[in-house]
Amino acid sequence: MHLPARNPLSANKLLNSKWTAALPVNKEKHFIVIKVIEPDTPGAPVTEVELQAVHSQRIQTLPWRALRDASVWRQGWV
């Protein structure tokens, strides 16, 4: 499922964005994008980001397009 067209998601606007896990695990509900991972090849599109859990400070890397899945992520802190 994709985000509504009125709020398109793009890799260049993800840094410091806030996200809520639809199904929190280990009290990790709210996350912040702390890094947009630049590809090894110059000019190649960004494919991954690092998210940090606000509660535990745990960092995870995932494909940025995974944030479009509304069954897993909600944009903002809900």
MDTraj code that builds the backbone (N, CA, C; nanometers):
import mdtraj as md
import numpy as np

residues = "MET HIS LEU PRO ALA ARG ASN PRO LEU SER ALA ASN LYS LEU LEU ASN SER LYS TRP THR ALA ALA LEU PRO VAL ASN LYS GLU LYS HIS PHE ILE VAL ILE LYS VAL ILE GLU PRO ASP THR PRO GLY ALA PRO VAL THR GLU VAL GLU LEU GLN ALA VAL HIS SER GLN ARG ILE GLN THR LEU PRO TRP ARG ALA LEU ARG ASP ALA SER VAL TRP ARG GLN GLY TRP VAL".split()
xyz = np.array([
    [0.0839, -0.1176, 0.0000],
    [0.0000, 0.0000, 0.0000],
    [0.0885, 0.1241, 0.0000],
    [0.0519, 0.2264, -0.0752],
    [0.1311, 0.3474, -0.0868],
    [0.0682, 0.4611, -0.0083],
    [0.1514, 0.5612, 0.0220],
    [0.1002, 0.6812, 0.0866],
    [0.0114, 0.7571, -0.0104],
    [-0.0792, 0.8381, 0.0391],
    [-0.1656, 0.9161, -0.0502],
    [-0.0837, 1.0054, -0.1425],
    [-0.1365, 1.0326, -0.2612],
    [-0.0665, 1.1120, -0.3609],
    [-0.0373, 1.2529, -0.3111],
    [-0.1173, 1.3054, -0.2212],
    [-0.0963, 1.4403, -0.1725],
    [0.0300, 1.4536, -0.0879],
    [0.0870, 1.3430, -0.0463],
    [0.2057, 1.3442, 0.0373],
    [0.3068, 1.2425, -0.0159],
    [0.3630, 1.2698, -0.1345],
    [0.4552, 1.1728, -0.1928],
    [0.5816, 1.1586, -0.1082],
    [0.6355, 1.0393, -0.1049],
    [0.7542, 1.0087, -0.0274],
    [0.8725, 0.9988, -0.1216],
    [0.9805, 1.0698, -0.0900],
    [1.1008, 1.0598, -0.1719],
    [1.2226, 1.0519, -0.0812],
    [1.3270, 0.9860, -0.1286],
    [1.4467, 0.9621, -0.0488],
    [1.5136, 1.0913, -0.0040],
    [1.5087, 1.1958, -0.0877],
    [1.5807, 1.3185, -0.0530],
    [1.5104, 1.4004, 0.0549],
    [1.3936, 1.3596, 0.1011],
    [1.3227, 1.4317, 0.2065],
    [1.3080, 1.3485, 0.3336],
    [1.3780, 1.2377, 0.3425],
    [1.3592, 1.1469, 0.4556],
    [1.4401, 1.1810, 0.5797],
    [1.5556, 1.2446, 0.5648],
    [1.6423, 1.2706, 0.6793],
    [1.5654, 1.3468, 0.7878],
    [1.5732, 1.2976, 0.9093],
    [1.5067, 1.3532, 1.0277],
    [1.3551, 1.3379, 1.0269],
    [1.3004, 1.2621, 0.9329],
    [1.1556, 1.2405, 0.9335],
    [1.1193, 1.1422, 1.0452],
    [0.9957, 1.1529, 1.0919],
    [0.9489, 1.0723, 1.2041],
    [0.8508, 0.9674, 1.1544],
    [0.8583, 0.8472, 1.2166],
    [0.7762, 0.7337, 1.1761],
    [0.7247, 0.6601, 1.2977],
    [0.6075, 0.6001, 1.2834],
    [0.5480, 0.5190, 1.3886],
    [0.5300, 0.3775, 1.3357],
    [0.5764, 0.2805, 1.4141],
    [0.5571, 0.1402, 1.3776],
    [0.4111, 0.1040, 1.3985],
    [0.3484, 0.0433, 1.2983],
    [0.2077, 0.0024, 1.3097],
    [0.1913, -0.1073, 1.4145],
    [0.2901, -0.1932, 1.4259],
    [0.2887, -0.3013, 1.5249],
    [0.4182, -0.2955, 1.6053],
    [0.4233, -0.2126, 1.7102],
    [0.5467, -0.1967, 1.7875],
    [0.5966, -0.3276, 1.8483],
    [0.7281, -0.3411, 1.8533],
    [0.7934, -0.4565, 1.9142],
    [0.8907, -0.4040, 2.0194],
    [0.8923, -0.4646, 2.1376],
    [0.9812, -0.4243, 2.2475],
    [0.9674, -0.2760, 2.2817],
    [0.8468, -0.2244, 2.2823],
    [0.8154, -0.0849, 2.3140],
    [0.8751, 0.0142, 2.2137],
    [0.9247, -0.0357, 2.1007],
    [0.9794, 0.0513, 1.9973],
    [0.8661, 0.0896, 1.9025],
    [0.8126, 0.2076, 1.9253],
    [0.6994, 0.2545, 1.8463],
    [0.7380, 0.3719, 1.7569],
    [0.8131, 0.4674, 1.8118],
    [0.8497, 0.5876, 1.7384],
    [0.9945, 0.5809, 1.6913],
    [1.0145, 0.6241, 1.5667],
    [1.1458, 0.6173, 1.5023],
    [1.1764, 0.7471, 1.4298],
    [1.3060, 0.7747, 1.4139],
    [1.3531, 0.8904, 1.3368],
    [1.4527, 0.8393, 1.2339],
    [1.4426, 0.8902, 1.1106],
    [1.5428, 0.8582, 1.0088],
    [1.6665, 0.9413, 1.0420],
    [1.7757, 0.8736, 1.0812],
    [1.8967, 0.9445, 1.1212],
    [2.0015, 0.9498, 1.0101],
    [1.9820, 0.8679, 0.9065],
    [2.0804, 0.8670, 0.7986],
    [2.0166, 0.8158, 0.6703],
    [2.0445, 0.8859, 0.5618],
    [2.0084, 0.8380, 0.4287],
    [2.1387, 0.7831, 0.3722],
    [2.1436, 0.6548, 0.3460],
    [2.2673, 0.5880, 0.3051],
    [2.2932, 0.6122, 0.1572],
    [2.4042, 0.6790, 0.1300],
    [2.4427, 0.7086, -0.0081],
    [2.4939, 0.5808, -0.0744],
    [2.4574, 0.5571, -0.1994],
    [2.5051, 0.4371, -0.2697],
    [2.6547, 0.4471, -0.2999],
    [2.7170, 0.3309, -0.3213],
    [2.8594, 0.3262, -0.3538],
    [2.8887, 0.3891, -0.4897],
    [2.7946, 0.3766, -0.5813],
    [2.8119, 0.4294, -0.7166],
    [2.7594, 0.5725, -0.7220],
    [2.8450, 0.6697, -0.7560],
    [2.7984, 0.8081, -0.7657],
    [2.6841, 0.8206, -0.8673],
    [2.5821, 0.8954, -0.8306],
    [2.4691, 0.9155, -0.9196],
    [2.3622, 0.8091, -0.9114],
    [2.3906, 0.7000, -0.8432],
    [2.2909, 0.5932, -0.8269],
    [2.1864, 0.6390, -0.7247],
    [2.0644, 0.5905, -0.7348],
    [1.9604, 0.6322, -0.6404],
    [1.9839, 0.5759, -0.5003],
    [1.9371, 0.6504, -0.4029],
    [1.9416, 0.6065, -0.2630],
    [1.8443, 0.4905, -0.2481],
    [1.8867, 0.3854, -0.1780],
    [1.7986, 0.2706, -0.1585],
    [1.7720, 0.2397, -0.0125],
    [1.8588, 0.2879, 0.0796],
    [1.8430, 0.2508, 0.2199],
    [1.8532, 0.3709, 0.3133],
    [1.7917, 0.3544, 0.4304],
    [1.7998, 0.4542, 0.5364],
    [1.8268, 0.3839, 0.6687],
    [1.8740, 0.4620, 0.7662],
    [1.8882, 0.4113, 0.9021],
    [1.7817, 0.4773, 0.9873],
    [1.7079, 0.3941, 1.0594],
    [1.6053, 0.4406, 1.1526],
    [1.6540, 0.4151, 1.2944],
    [1.6294, 0.5122, 1.3823],
    [1.6649, 0.4937, 1.5223],
    [1.5377, 0.4955, 1.6065],
    [1.5242, 0.3949, 1.6908],
    [1.4101, 0.3874, 1.7820],
    [1.4288, 0.4907, 1.8930],
    [1.3267, 0.5696, 1.9195],
    [1.3345, 0.6729, 2.0222],
    [1.3479, 0.6092, 2.1611],
    [1.2743, 0.5027, 2.1863],
    [1.2725, 0.4387, 2.3182],
    [1.4064, 0.3734, 2.3542],
    [1.4617, 0.2941, 2.2638],
    [1.5802, 0.2144, 2.2953],
    [1.7090, 0.2652, 2.2307],
    [1.6980, 0.3582, 2.1381],
    [1.8115, 0.4093, 2.0605],
    [1.8692, 0.3058, 1.9637],
    [1.8010, 0.1910, 1.9487],
    [1.8468, 0.0878, 1.8556],
    [1.8360, 0.1414, 1.7137],
    [1.9364, 0.1078, 1.6322],
    [1.9395, 0.1534, 1.4930],
    [1.9175, 0.0336, 1.4018],
    [1.8345, 0.0534, 1.2998],
    [1.8129, -0.0509, 1.1997],
    [1.8228, 0.0111, 1.0608],
    [1.8710, -0.0684, 0.9681],
    [1.8817, -0.0267, 0.8289],
    [1.7731, -0.0977, 0.7505],
    [1.7036, -0.0233, 0.6639],
    [1.6028, -0.0853, 0.5802],
    [1.5894, -0.0088, 0.4492],
    [1.5348, -0.0737, 0.3466],
    [1.5095, -0.0031, 0.2210],
    [1.4123, 0.1117, 0.2477],
    [1.4410, 0.2300, 0.1987],
    [1.3546, 0.3443, 0.2290],
    [1.2137, 0.3251, 0.1748],
    [1.1997, 0.2505, 0.0676],
    [1.0666, 0.2284, 0.0105],
    [0.9787, 0.1412, 0.1006],
    [1.0387, 0.0711, 0.1966],
    [0.9606, -0.0069, 0.2922],
    [0.8719, 0.0845, 0.3776],
    [0.9108, 0.2109, 0.3904],
    [0.8320, 0.3058, 0.4688],
    [0.6982, 0.3373, 0.4025],
    [0.6825, 0.3013, 0.2771],
    [0.5557, 0.3222, 0.2063],
    [0.4488, 0.2210, 0.2456],
    [0.4889, 0.1131, 0.3112],
    [0.3951, 0.0069, 0.3491],
    [0.3169, 0.0491, 0.4735],
    [0.1938, 0.0936, 0.4550],
    [0.1108, 0.1443, 0.5640],
    [0.0730, 0.0365, 0.6653],
    [0.0888, -0.0907, 0.6300],
    [0.0601, -0.1958, 0.7275],
    [0.1753, -0.2102, 0.8274],
    [0.2899, -0.1470, 0.7977],
    [0.4068, -0.1552, 0.8846],
    [0.4439, -0.0188, 0.9432],
    [0.4347, 0.0873, 0.8641],
    [0.4790, 0.2209, 0.9042],
    [0.3715, 0.3267, 0.8829],
    [0.3678, 0.4252, 0.9737],
    [0.2842, 0.5435, 0.9611],
    [0.3758, 0.6635, 0.9636],
    [0.3557, 0.7579, 0.8729],
    [0.4395, 0.8768, 0.8704],
    [0.4020, 0.9677, 0.9874],
    [0.5023, 1.0206, 1.0554],
    [0.4808, 1.1043, 1.1736],
    [0.4711, 1.0176, 1.2985],
    [0.4554, 1.0851, 1.4108],
    [0.4384, 1.0114, 1.5369],
    [0.2910, 1.0107, 1.5707],
    [0.2336, 0.8922, 1.5620],
    [0.0906, 0.8755, 1.5842],
    [0.0678, 0.8194, 1.7233],
])
top = md.Topology()
chain = top.add_chain()
for i, resn in enumerate(residues, 1):
    res = top.add_residue(resn, chain, resSeq=i)
    for name in ("N", "CA", "C"):
        top.add_atom(name, md.element.get_by_symbol(name[0]), res)
traj = md.Trajectory(xyz[None], top)
